[in-house]
Amino acid sequence: MWELQQPSVRMVTRLLLLTSVLLSTCQVAESQALFTGVTLTLEPSNDVSQGTNVTVRCQAVVSSSGFLNRKYTIYKDNAEVHTESITTAEDLIYSLRMARVANTGKYKCKVNIQDKELSSKSEKLTVTGLQTPVLSVDKRVFSEGEEVTVRCKAPEESGTIVFYFYKDSKELYEEMGNANQVETRLRFNNAGDHRLHCDYRVILLPDSVPSTASNNVVVTVKELFITPVISVRPHGSMIIEGDILDISCSVSGNLQNSSGLKVYLNKGQNLLSTGQSKANHSIRALAEHSGEFQCTLEMGNVVKQVTENVTITELFSQPVLTMYPTEVFEREKFTLTCRSTNYSSDRIRASDVKYSIYKDNYTLTPGSFNGIYVVPGVVRNSSGIYSCKADARMISKYSAKLPVHAKVLVSKPTLTAIGRVVVGKPFQVRCHSDRGSLPIEYTLWKKYSEVNSTTVQQPHHQAIFPITVQHYSDMQDYKCEARNNPKIDTVVSNKLNTTVIVPLFNPGLSVVPDLLEVTEGNEMYLICGVEGSPPVTFKWYRRGNVQPLFIANSTQSSESLQIKGVGNEHSGTYYCEAINYANMVRSQPVTVDVKMAMWKKGLIVACCLLVVAVLVLACVLRYNSKRVGVDAAVSVWSERPVDPGSDGESSVASNNEPDVEYTEVVHRQPVDPARVPLRKGTETVYSEVQNSPTGAPGDHYDYQGSVEYADLNGDQPEVNQALLEVNHQDHHDLPVPVE
């Protein structure tokens, strides 16, 4: 047994190995496939007639060495219609057997191989020709009101189809569906023979394709022998308002099988009466009752109708309400007239018609009158809705409503300026009345001269006039007047009263204190003044600076800029600007030179004097140190006598310059005040004595002479001690001064 099974095991093993090799081969083949394109063709052609077998062929352009799994998808007008997967290299065939018009469309093929997807180009298939429909009915002879089953079919067609049914070439019914036949029930109410047919349309968006007409089917509708009857009394056309009008609706014919019978009497949309076999309606005739009355019979599905036209003559015409005059103002009387222009002279006289007038549904004329009513002028509010009524022989008629709007007299106008008013510049003024019915005529006057006029016709319009004033006082010359009733005088406004802006002029910048008195450390005021209308904005500038030093808003004609602690850095050129709503002006520049403070000047002078004094004192002290040996000595210069033994050269010299002999004399304290000048403190006073050439003092203007110096030092002990020491010395020991 084991020996017999051994070959089978070996065979199975070989088959498994072979299958594995084949699968590997297939995988290798798939991995080596080259997918380059897809084509779609329509066979036998793109245009065919209905009933032709059409083949849609999809071909994948693939180069491979083995089997491939190919997924084909067919689309019609972008909608998927067929999907199939194959492993062979054969083309996909999609067959359209007995192609119909519904198959018309654009076809496309898409192929997926190894997750690579390619599509073909679209090809349009056009199928022409539709099957002729067939009409059938379940019975061809029937009575009025019965329903008949009709059927229209085209069994070979497909798609979305709309079927139409016709009676005597007039469309009765339509129905759309995806079936190739339609069945419905129709009712026929008109007796006689009728021709029926049908047709259909296949919907191919966005268009549709019509079929030919079906066969004709003739049906016979038998009349029911009952008919509606309408009668009107009185007969004839001479029915006059006020007559009693009787109208009846009944049935004529065989009423044996009249179950479910019903009649209706109506006029237009108004149902007047109804009944089983008869309907009556009785009214007092009015002209408005003229028209067509209908009598309708209904039994089951059978409906029959008969009409009668009724004409009613007016007993008198509808009254007309008029007013005179056609336009009135408040508290102005006017006349209302109510009249019926036509009346039936066979029945009444003109005086038989009586009138009443109403305002807002309230009677103004209690009792009847001749139709003329005067609304008095004392009525405060005559506006309202007026109407009138005419009565005769129990017939009443109302006129159309007459709205009366009493016009309002114009009130006193006001004259106002629009915007800012600047002297010399054009501006606008508006003349307006708060009350008054349109149209209103406005006129602008300057004193006694008319400037301009305009008429306001619409509520949103205004009377606006352009003017220009050259002086602010000219504003008082303007007035305006308003009028909306030519029978009444105009009303005049007050004088034009508004704020007038005078442009700025004559600007100036002044400095306080005066320019020559501006000194360091003091306050300085820059006053900017101008003439014109406030408010004014003042700006101060220093030349060289773009930004203003200060800005002030004022209702005055001038403002000042205060600068405290003026210094040399405030010297410069200043100017100011003034601005109001009309213009801007600039002052002339002013140059400010800040002077040095007086105490600084005094200090400088004192310092200079001190320096001079110090220099002088230094020179004096230097000079004294050279001429004076002792601080308390007084030097006296005397002329030295001529030496007889001197040589001739010396005598020549004496002719030009006198000989001076210096003798130092020491005085004791106190010194003769007549001889020595007064001393203030420790100051030394020098005196000079000039001697003549002969040695005697005298009035001689020669610059040669002797000078005596005295130093009073009585108050100084050290000086007194020096003087005592000098007095004990021999006079012959005194040194001789050398010039």
SULCORDA-V996836 format. One record per run of one state. SS is the DSSP state (H for helix, E for strand, C for the rest). FROM is the first residue (numbers start at 0). TO is the last residue. Records with the same first field share a line. If there is no record, write none. Layout:
BEGIN
SS=FROM-TO + FROM-TO
END
This chain:
BEGIN
C=0-0 + 31-32 + 43-45 + 49-52 + 63-68 + 76-77 + 86-90 + 96-99 + 103-103 + 113-114 + 119-121 + 128-132 + 137-139 + 143-145 + 153-159 + 167-168 + 177-179 + 187-190 + 204-205 + 210-215 + 222-224 + 233-237 + 240-242 + 253-259 + 267-268 + 275-276 + 284-285 + 289-289 + 299-300 + 310-310 + 313-314 + 316-318 + 324-327 + 329-332 + 339-341 + 343-348 + 352-352 + 359-360 + 363-367 + 369-370 + 375-382 + 392-393 + 398-400 + 404-405 + 407-412 + 418-419 + 422-425 + 432-438 + 446-447 + 456-461 + 467-470 + 483-489 + 492-498 + 501-503 + 512-513 + 517-517 + 519-522 + 531-534 + 542-548 + 554-556 + 563-566 + 570-570 + 579-582 + 586-588 + 592-593 + 595-596 + 627-632 + 638-646 + 656-659 + 665-684 + 687-689 + 691-695 + 697-706 + 709-715 + 727-729 + 733-738
H=1-30 + 100-102 + 286-288 + 349-351 + 471-476 + 514-516 + 567-569 + 597-626 + 647-655 + 716-726 + 730-732
E=33-42 + 46-48 + 53-62 + 69-75 + 78-85 + 91-95 + 104-112 + 115-118 + 122-127 + 133-136 + 140-142 + 146-152 + 160-166 + 169-176 + 180-186 + 191-203 + 206-209 + 216-221 + 225-232 + 238-239 + 243-252 + 260-266 + 269-274 + 277-283 + 290-298 + 301-309 + 311-312 + 315-315 + 319-323 + 328-328 + 333-338 + 342-342 + 353-358 + 361-362 + 368-368 + 371-374 + 383-391 + 394-397 + 401-403 + 406-406 + 413-417 + 420-421 + 426-431 + 439-445 + 448-455 + 462-466 + 477-482 + 490-491 + 499-500 + 504-511 + 518-518 + 523-530 + 535-541 + 549-553 + 557-562 + 571-578 + 583-585 + 589-591 + 594-594 + 633-637 + 660-664 + 685-686 + 690-690 + 696-696 + 707-708
END
